[in-house]
Amino acid sequence: MICHICRQGETKQGTATVTLERGGLTLVIKGVPAQICENCGEEYVDESVTERLLETAEEVAADGTQVDIREYRAA
C-alpha cells in the first residue's frame, strides 16, 4: 500500500516496537508485526494486532505494573 503520511513510499511487512503509556504504566512491546513505509518509516499495525496489544496493556495495567518490556506474542 502507499503510505498515508508521506504519500511517496510503499509499505512492506516488517516488525515494529510499540510503546503504550497510560496513567503510570509504560509498556514497550518489541517485534510487533507491521507494514512499514520504505520512504519515511511510518508503521501500520492491523486491527487484530492492535486488539492484542490493547488486551496485553489491560492485563499489565491490572497487575499494577509501572514499566514492562516484552516481545509480541500472537493470541
N, C-alpha and C positions, 0 to 999 in steps of 0.2 A: 504494500500500500504506500501511497505518497504521504509523507509526513505532514501533519496538520499544522505544525509550528513553523517550520522553515519553508515548506512547500517546494523544496528542492530535492530532497533525498528520498530514497526508497528505504523501507524498513526491512530488516532481516531478523530471523529468530536468534535469540541470544539469552543471556541471563543478566539480571539487574540486582542491585542492592536497594531494598526499600526500607525507609526509616519512617516509623509511625510514632507520633507523640500525642499524648492526651493526658491532661492533668499532670501528675508526677511521673507518668510512665514514658520511657523511651524504649522502643522496640526496633531492633535492626534485624532484618531478615535478608540473608545472602542467598544467591543462586535462584532468584525468582525468575521463572520463565517469562520472557517479554519480547516484544517486537521493538527493535532499536533502530533509529534512523542512522543511516551511514553518514549523513552530512552533519547533523547537529547533535546527535547523541540522545535525542528525546526518546524516552522509554514508554511503551504502551503495554499495559497488563490487561489481559482479557477478564471478562466478568467472573468466570469460575475461579480464577486465581485470586482476584480481588476479594471474592467472598471468603475464600480460605484464609487470606491474610487478615481480614477483619475478625473471623472466628478465632484465629490464633491470638490476636490482640485482646479480645474479650477474655479468653482463658487466662492469659498472662496478667491482665489487669485484676481479675478476680482473686488471684493469688497474692495481690499486694506488692508485686514486683515493681521496682523502680526502673531498672535498666536490665535489658535482656538482649543478647545477640545469639542468633541461631540460623541454621540452614533451613531453606524452604523444604517442606515435605508435603506432597500432594495428599489429599484425604484418602 
